[in-house]
Structure formats: C-alpha cells, structure tokens
C-alpha cells in the first residue's frame, strides 16, 4: 500500500530544496485567495459566494470545528488503506469531484480538464447539467475513468429523459439528481454585480447540444415584461455572449440572435419549483443507472428516498448556496445515516476542505465525500495540473491524519473517535 502522505511530503520538500515552490498553495486560505485574485470579480463571486448573509456556509465550517478527533497511539499504522467500495467499484480514495456548473469561468478547458484530472487520480467525476462542454466531450476527456452525471430536472420531462439517455450512451455509471435547486437561491455576491453566467450563454453546453431542447419552442417573451436597460453595460454583456459561443468570430457574430433565443428558452425552462416526490418514480422508469439524491438534509426525506427505491443519498446543503441560516450539513449527517440504516450508501457534500474533514464525515457514517470549491480554485490556478495538485494534497492529508489518529483503514472510523465540544466554552457536549 502506498503511503500517500510520505510520498507527497517528500515531493514537496525536495522541490522546495531545489527552489521550486507550490504553484497551487497547500494552505487552503492561500489557495482560495490566489484563485480569487486570478479570477474576474464576477467569476470569483460566483464560485465563492453563498446564499443571503452566508450563515449556512459558516454553519458548515462550524459543524466541522465543533467535532474533534480523539487520537490513539502505539498502534501499527505503517500500512494504511484509503480505498472504499461504492456501487460495486473499488475507489482508491473516498472522494468524488462534485458537480460544479460554469467551470469555464475558472479555466478555458473547464470540465474537460477536471475530468482528466479525476481520471488520472482514479476518482469519480460528477458532470454538471450546467457544464461548459457537452457531456459527451467530458466523457471522452474522462476516458476510462469513473463518471456520474448530475441532473437538474427542468420544466420539461423530455429534456431530463434526453440528458439521461445521452449520459447512459456516453458511459456514465451513476445519476445524481439535485433536489435543492429547483430555483436559484438569493445570492447577494452575484446579485450585487447583476451577473448570472447563464444569461451570457455560459454553462448551457448540454442544452444547446441537446436535440430535444433545441426542438422545443417556447414564448421568448419575459412573463413579467422585464427588459435589460440600454447602456454600455448591455454592450459589454452582448460581447461576452458572443465571445462565449463556439466557432470562429464571424460565425459567433452571425449566430448571436439565435444564441439569445436559446438563452431565453433555457431561462424559461430551467426552474421547476413544483418538483415533488411523486415525480421520482418516473425517473426510475427512465434509467437503469444507480440514482443518488443530492440535497437530503432531513431523516424523513432520507426514509422517503428509501421507500422510492433510490440507490443512494448525498447529505448536502449545496455548499450554503441555496438556503441562508440553515444547519450545517455535517450536523444533518448522523440522523440521516441512522434513518438509512446501512441499506444504501450515504455520501456527504458541503464544506469538505481537509483530510480531517473527511475523517469526521466518514466517522459519522458517510461512505464517501464530494469535493467542490477547492478543486475549482486549483483549476483556476493551473488547469488540470491544479486539480490534480488539490486532490493529491487532500489525499496525503487524509492519509497522515488517518495514521496519526491511530487507524489503518477507513472502516475503522466510527462515532467513537470524535468528541463534540462547544465552541463557546470548549466543554465537551453529550453525545
């Protein structure tokens, strides 16, 4: 078994001895800050921001900080195993790359670079419905890697069915259905800049490449009769829209009117606030892929997923991007694990930053975790290599913390290794 921590540390120290320092910072604060300095203000706001006053984002971190690992010593941890089995496949790490839309805001190769990095590191890549490249192109970039497709269920069932069929034909082995974004949350960082990337034609590659979506006719008029005000800002947005389109400059210019109609159609069809549990049986009829529900934050919803024959759940509050003032996702995890009672895998998303975070989530019952913002920051800094650096550092951090806390395998982790303490008093809380 490879000692990931020792090898990674040796690599970084030897590079440093030769005067070569990390292009992708190991320190998480520096990783975020350097990426945000490189990104445009609007792109940085899109990736870093959350809902409302961002109290749910803070709650995600607070839930991790409140739980402390109780380390044990004098155990033989010289050989460690970080692998995990998920839907019949043995993964080298309990980590998946979470679906993130509009990755072109971070890097021109966007999902292609991230999918290549995931394949190279042997972990699953979850392609977003709001990807910057068609899901078929992402599958090619991912090669022999493991990949899942994340579905935003829009107004029209036929679009969802078409996306799923395309994913199956392209070798995706799992379907993630996001339930907490049937409409956009109130995101002040984006609203203060008046910027929604979809309105500039970004993040809609799966739609413009879909024959069902393109064949649908909708009324292009805004139902509220709203129009953008005239001015220089409108010209800038029009230029961004043209620049985001595929093809050569003249082709992009000539197809701009059609592009605008497509964007209007997407906006008209994207939200589906009337989606309910009664819709899920139809999804089961449309695919043989394992269906994993993302956005579960209550035990009763987890039980409902079981009743409807879903294959897994992801405990997630969308990284704090949808509901403000919500509970931390890690606080929701134990109750959902108890409700599922081992019948299907429980995965965890929202707030994973370090190896210690992964240990805490697995100790509370998660089978694996999804990594989000950090890999987007790595992508912004170095493209595919940056994503690989982030994964490698996280894996080494996990390996070191696993061994130094006295454990050899992930299966040894349970709630007994954690203590919960009040952040106000530092006193231990009753479990």
N, C-alpha and C positions, 0 to 999 in steps of 0.2 A: 504494500500500500504506500502511495506517495505521501510524504509529509509536505503538504502544500505550504504550510507556514514557514518551515525551514528553507525550502527552495525559494520561495518568494522573497523572504528576508535576505537570503544570500544574494539573490539577483540585485535587489535594490542597494544593498551595502556595497557590492562590488562595483556597480555602476557609479555610486557616489564616490568610491575610492578613485575611480578613473575620471572624476569630474563631470559625470553625466547624471543629471538630476531628473526627477519625475516630471514628465510633461503633463501628466494627469495627476494632480495632487492626491496624496494618500489621506491628508487631513480633510475631513468632509466639509468643514466650513470653507476651506480654501478651494475645494473642488467646485462648490456652488458659486462662490464669489468670482472665481476666474471665468467660469462658464457664463455667468450673467454679464460680466464685463465684455465678453466677446459677442454675446447675442445682442440683437437690437432691443431697445427698451420694450417694444411691444411683444417680441418673442420671449424675453425674459419674464415679463408679467404673465404671459400665457402659461409657461411651464412652472413658475414658482408660486403663483397665486392660488388662493383658495376662496371659499365662499364667505361672504359677509366680513366680519372682523377677524376671520381666520382662527376662530376659537376651536373649531374641530381639528384643524391642523395642530394646534397647540396641545389639544387633548390627546391626540395620537402619540406625541412625544412624551407627554406626562405619564401616560399609561405604561410606557416602557421604563421611564425613570423611576417610577414608584416600585417596580419589581426588581429585586436584587438577586443575583446568583450566589448561592451558598457553595463555595468551592470545597472540594475534598482533596486530600494529599496522600502521598505514598501509595499510589495505585500504578500499576504498569499501564501506561497510556502511550507506549512507544509506537504502537501500531494502531492507527485510527481509520475509521471508515465513515466517510461523509455521504455515502450513497443512500438512495431511497427508491422504493418502488412506487410507481404511480401509473395506474391503469395498465398494468402488465409490463411496463417498461422500467428497467433499472436506470436511474439517472445518477451521474457522478456527484451531483450536488442537490440539495433540497431547494432549488431556486429556479424560477422561471422569469423571463423578462416580460413584464406586464405590458398590456396593450396601451400605447400612448399615441394619440392622434397627432397629425400635422408635424411629424418629425422633420419635415423639410425646413421648418423654422430653425432647427438646430444644425442641420447639415444637409448639403445638396443630395447626398446619397441616402439619407433618411432611413427608412425601414430596410432598405437593401443592405446597408452597412451593419445595422443592428442584427438583422437576421443572419448574416455571415458570421458575425462575432458570436452569436449564440450557438451556432452550429460548431464553430471551432472550439468552443468551451464545453460542448456536449450537453447544453441545457435547452429546454424548450423556449421557443419564441412565440409569443401570442400576438398575432397580427390584428391590428385595429380595423374596424369598419372604416374609420376616418384616416386610413393610411394615405401616404403621399404617392405611393405606387400601387398599381393593381395587385391584388392578392396572388395572381399567377406569377408575376415578376418577382414578388417576395419569396414565393415558394422556390423558384429557380435559384435565387440567391442563397436560400437556406440549404439547398442541395439535399443531402441525406440526413439533415438534422430533423429534430422533432419540432413540429409546429402545430399550434392551435389557432383557430380563428375566433375572433371576438365579434359578436353580433350586437349592433344597435337595431332593435326591432322598430322599423319606421311605420308610417301610416299605412303602407300597403304591404299586405302579406306576400304578394308575389315578388316584391323586391327581396324580402328576407329569404324566401324559398330559392331565389336565383343565387343569392350570395352563398347560401349553404351548399347548393349543388356545385357551384364553382369551387368552393373550398374542398369538398369531397374529391372532385376531379383532379385537384392540384396536390393531393397527398396530405392534407391537414388531418390530424388524428384526434382532434378534440374540438368541441364547440363551447365557447364561453359566452353566455348571454348576460349582458349588463342590464340590471334591473333598476338602478338608481339614477338613471339619466334619461328618463322619458321626456324631459325637457331640461334646458340649461339652468344651472343654479345662478344665484346672484353673485357675480364675481367682480368686485369693485376694481381690482387692478386692470382688468380688461375694459370694464365699463368706463373708467376714468379716461381711457385713451380712445374709447369708441371703436375698439378693434375686435372683430370676430373674424378669424382667418378664413372661415368658410365663405364669407362674403367676398373675399378676394380670390376665390377659386382654389384655395389650398385645402388639402385634406379630404378631397372628394374624388380621388382617383378611382376608387372601387365603384363609384356611382357612374361616372362618365364612361367607364369601360363596360358597364353592365347593359346587355341588350334589353332587359325588361325595363330598367329605369329609363333608358333613352326612349323607349317606345311609349311611355306614359305621357299623356297630355294633361296638363293642369292649367288652371287660370293663373296667368303670370301677375295678376294684379294683387297688391298687398291688401288683405281684408280690412285693415284699419285705414287704408288710404295714405299711408306714410311714404314719403319720398326723401332721399338724401338732399340736403340743401346744396345749392350751387356754390362753387368757390374753388380755390386752389387745392383744398384737401380732396375734393372729389376727383380732380385730375390726377393727384398722386395715387389715389385708390384705383383709378382706372388703369394707370400704368402698371401697378402691381398686379392687377388682374390679368393684363395682357402678358406680363412677364412670367406669371405662374403657369401659363398654358404651355402644353408641349408643342414641339415643332420649331421651325425657323421663324425669324422675326416677322416677315411678311405674312406667313401663314397664321401666326398668332394674332396679328392685327386684323386680318380679314375674317377670322372666326370669332372675334370678340363679341359681336352681338349674340351669336348662338351660345357662347360661353355664359353671357349674362342671363339668358333664358334658362340655361341649365342650373345655374346657381339659384335662381328664383325657385325653380322646381325643387331643388334639394331642400331649401329652407322651408318650403311649403309642406314637404313630406317627412322631414326629419323627426319632429316631436310626436310622441304617442303617449300622452298622459293618461289615456283611458286603457292602457295595457293592464290586464288582470291575470290572476292565477288561472282563470278559466281559459286563457289563451294558450297555456303551456302544453296541453295535450296535443294540440295541432303540431307544435314543434316536434314532439316525439314522433309523430307520423311522418315528418319530412326528412328525418335523418336517422342513420344507424350509429352515428358518432356519439361518444360519451358527451352528455350535456352537463355543463357545470354552471351553476347560477352564481353570478358575481353581484355583490351588494347586499348580502344577507347580514343583518345586524340584530336579529331578534330570534330567540329559540323557537317561537311559534312559526316563524317563516321557514326556519330550517326543517321543522317537522312537516310543514306543508310540501316542501321540496321532496322529502322522502316519500310522502303519500302519492305524489305525482310521478314517481319513478325517475327522478333526476339522478345523475351519476356522481355528482359532487357539488360542493358549495364553496364559495370564496367569501370569507368574512372580510368586508371592505366597506369603508365609507367614501370611496373614490378619492382617497388622499385628502379628505377635507374640502373637496372642490364643489360639493353639492349642497349639503346642509350645514349651516352655521350653528354653533352652540351644541353640537351633538356629542355623544360619548366617544371616547377613543375606541378604535377598532379592537385593540388588544383587550379592552375591558369586556367587549362583547364575546370574545372568543371562547372562554370556558363554558359559558351557558350553552352556546351553540354546539360545542363538542359533546357536552352531556346529552343534548337533545338528539344528536345524530347517533350517539352510542356505538360508534365504530362501523355503522352499516355502509357508509360511503365516505370517501376522503373529504376532509375539511382542509381547505387551503387558506392562507392568510395574506392580506394585502393592506397597505396603508401605514406608512411610517417606517418601513424597514430601511435601516441605514448601515448597520454594523453586524459583525458576526455574533456579538452578544444579543442583538435584537432577534436574530434568527433562533438562537438557543432558547430565548424566552418564549417565542411563539411556538416552537416545537414542544417545549416543556408543557405548555398549556394545551397541547393536543393537535396542533396543526401538522399536517403531513408534509407540507412544503410551503414556501412563501413566494410572493411575487415582488420583484424589484422594479421600481418605477423611476422617479426623478433622478437618482444618481446616475443611471446609465444614460439618460438623456443629456446630462451635463458632460459625461465622458464623450458622448457622441459629438457634442458641440465643440469640444476641445481638440479631438483627434480622430473623429470619424470611427471607423471600425476598430482601429487600434485603441482608441479611447474607451470604447465599450468593453473591449477585452481586458484592458487595464483595471477598470472598475470591478469586473467580475473576478479577476484574479486576486485583487486586493481583498474583496469581500470573502472569497473562499479561504484565503490564508488567515484572515482574521477569525473566521468561523473555526478553522482547524486549530488555531492557537488557543482560543477560548474553550473549545471542547476539551482538549487535552489538559490544559491548566486548571480547569474546574474539576478534573478527575474522571473524565469519561472517554470511552473509546469509540462508541457508536451512537448514532442519533436515537436508536431505540432505547437507550438507557435514560433518556431525558424524560422526566415527568414533573408534576407539580411540586414534588417534594424537594426539588433542587432550588426552588425560588422562595424568597420571603417578600412579603409586601409591606412597605413602610410608608408612613405618612410623610409627604414632602414638606409639611409644615413643622412637624415635631420631630421627625426622624424615628419615631417609635414604631415598633412592629405592629401591623394590623392583624387581626384574627383572620385566619384563612377560611 
